[in-house]
Amino acid sequence: MKNRLNSKKIQNSLVLRLLKVVFSIYLIITIFITLTQLVYEYQREKVAIIKNLQATQAIFEENLTAAAWKFDSTQLEASLVGIQKVPIIVGVQILQMEKSPTWSKAFPIRFGSILNKNNDIIQADPSIKTAMNKPYIYLIPHQFQLKKNNIVLAEVVFYSSNQIILDKIKYLILNITIAAIIKTLILWLLFIWAFNKYLGKHLNRFCLAMENVDIEHVEASSLELQTENVIELDRIESVFNQMLQGIWENKNRLESLNRNLEQSVLLRTQDIFNKNQQLEQLDHEKSEFLAIAAHDLKNPAAAIISFSQLIRDLPKNKDNLDRLNSYNLFIEKNAKRMTDLIGHLLDIDKIESGNVSVQLKDAKLLDIVTNVIAFNQPQADFKKIKIELKILEKLPVVLTDEFIATQILDNLISNAVKYSPLNSSIEIRLFKKFDKVQFEIQNQGQGLSAKDKQKLFLRFSHLSAKTTAEEHSSGLGLYIAQQLAAMLQTQICCESTENQGATFSVEF
C-alpha cells in the first residue's frame, strides 16, 4: 500500500509533469526536424534522378529521333535496350507515333510496367523484377518529344522509381534515425538531471521548510531556503515569509476581535438584561394601566347605571323634577368622565404607535391661545376664575402643527382651571425668547410637592393636589401633552412651590 502511495506521489510530481511536457515538446520538434531532413534528402535524390533522366535524354534523343523518322523498329529497339541498361531507368514508353514499329517483344508494355486505357503506367508487373528483386513502389516519369524539322514524331517517357531513391538513402535514413534516438535519450537524461538539480531539489527543500514551520508560534517562524540567487526561489521565500507575517498579524487581530466580541457579548447581555427589566416594568405598567383604566371606567359606568335605575323608578311628576335634573346632571358628568378617559386612552395609543403625523406650517400662536381660552371660559366663569392674557411684545409667527399645539395648550389651560380655587385668577403670558415664542400659564392653586414633581408627567399620575370643584382627572392629560410636545421637539416645564401655585411653560 505504501509503495502504491509513493508511486502515485511520483506520478503526480510537479517535476515529472514539467519533464513530460518539456520532453514531449522536444520530441515533437525532433520528429518534425528528422522528418524534414528525410524529406529533404529524398527530394535531393529525386532531383538528382530527374537530372540523370535529362542526361539520358540528351544521350539517346538523337538516335530515337532518327529511328522514329525512318520508322526503323530495329534501331528503335536497339536504342531502347541501351536505355534499359541505364541503372536509374525502369521503363520506357513511346506514344503518338504515326506508324507502330515492329517489335521483337511486346511494346509499349515493357520493363515491368502496365498501361491503363489512357496508356499511363499504373503499376509494376509482379512477374518482372528489378535487379534487386523488388517491385516498384512509385514511378518517376520524365517526358519529352521527338522532333525533326519542327515535326513532332512521338512522345517518349522515361520512368525511374522511388525504390532507387530509397536504396540510395536507406543508410542515410538509418543514420539520421539512430542519431535522433541517441540525442533524444541523452537529452532525456539531461532533462532529468537538470530538473532534479534546479527544481526538484529546491521544491523538496521548500516543502520540508514549510512542514517545519510552527503555526502555533508563527511570529517566531520563517522560511529560509538555499536559493543560490535563483530569482523565483528568492521570490517564493519572500512571499512565504510575508504570508507568515500576515498570518501572525491576522492572528493578533483575531485575538483582539475575540476580546472585543466577548466584551460586546457581555455588553449585549447586559443590554438584554436591561431590556428585560424594561419589559417587566412595561408589563407592570400595562397591568397597572389596565387596572386603573378599568377602575376609572367602572365607577362612572356603575354610577350611570344606578342613577338610570333611580330615574326609571322615580315617579314622573312636578315634585320630582329637581331630583330628575340632578340625576341627569350626574349621569352627564360621569358619561363625560368616561368619554374623556377613552379619548385620552386613544390619544396614548396613537402617540405610542406612531400614528400621529406632524404637519408643520406657519401659525399665529396668539390666535391658538385665544381659541383655547374661549373653549375653557365657561368652566372658568362657573368657578368665578379670571383668565388674564398678557402679550408682552409683538409676536412673530411660529412653525408648528396647529392641532397638536391646540391639544397641548388646552391641557395646560384646562388643568389650571381645574386646580385653581374659586374666585382666583389665572395669568397667561406670551413673549419672544430668542428665536422662539414662550407660553407661560400661572395659577394660584395648591402647588406641587417635591414628590409630585417626580411623577408629574407619568401615566395615571394622581398628585396630592385636588381639583377645586370635584372635576375628574384621569392622570393622563400632562403625560399626553408632554408626548405631543416632544413631537414638536420641545417640552413642558413646571415651576412650583407647595401651597404657592404653579407655573407651566412651553416654547414654540
Buried (B, 14 or more C-beta within 10 A) or exposed (E): EEEEEEEEEEEEBEBBEBBEEBBEEBBEEBEEEBEEBBEEBBEEBBEEBBEBBEEBBEEBBEBBBBBBBEBBBEBBBEBBEEBEEBEBBBBBBBBEBEEEBEBEEEBBBBBBBBBEEEEBBEEBBEEBEBEEEEBBEEBBBBEBEBBEEEEEBBBBBBBBBBBBBBBBBEEBBEEBEEEBEEEBEEBBEEBBEBBBEEBBEBBEBBEEBEEEBEEEEBEEBEBEBEBEEBEEBEEBBEEBBEEBBEBBEEBEEEEEEEEEEEEEEEEEEEEEEEEEEEEEEEEEEEEEBEEBBEEBBEBBBEBBEBBEEBBEEEEEEEEEEEEBEEBEEBBEBBBEBBEBBBEBBEBBEBBEEEEBEEEEEEBBBBEBBEEBBEBBBEBBEEBEBEBEBEEEEEBEEBEBBBBBBBBBBBBBBBBBBBBBBEEBBBBBBBBEEEEEBBBBBBBBBBBBBEEBBEBBBBBBBEBEBEBBEEBBBBBBBBBBBBBBBEBBEBEBEBBBEBEEBBBBBBBB
